[in-house]
Amino acid sequence: MPVPPLFRIIQEQASYDWKEMYRVFNMGHRLEIYTTEEIARQIIKLSQEFHINAQIIGYCESASKASLTIRSEFGDFDY
């Protein structure tokens, strides 16, 4: 998702690196729902009926150790 201008201003003024920005702030994501892809598509269709933008932004997979990778225009960040 595109980073809203507010977060760019915060990053510039505070001199945070982008990895820290993604760790601390929501970077413009207003709501995240974790569900199956089929249900996600139904939610997106319903959202569009109300003129609300929605999209699939990632996926979860089984792992022996919990981790998160964010791929952004500023790089890939592993947490």
C-alpha positions, 0 to 999 in steps of 0.5 A: 500500500502507498505510504501516506504523506504524514508518515513520510514527514514523521520519518524525515523529521524524526530521522527514523529509518524505514524499518523502525517506521514499519515497526512502530507505526501502522503506515496507513493501514486502517484495519487488517483482517486475517482470514482465508483468501476466499472470505477475503475476496468476499469482504473486498467485494462487499467493501467496494459496494460501500466505496471502501478500498480493500485489498489483500496485503499479505499471507500467513504460513506455518513456521517453527519460529514466529517472524514477519517480513514486510516488503515495501518501496523502502526495502524488505524488513524482517522482524 
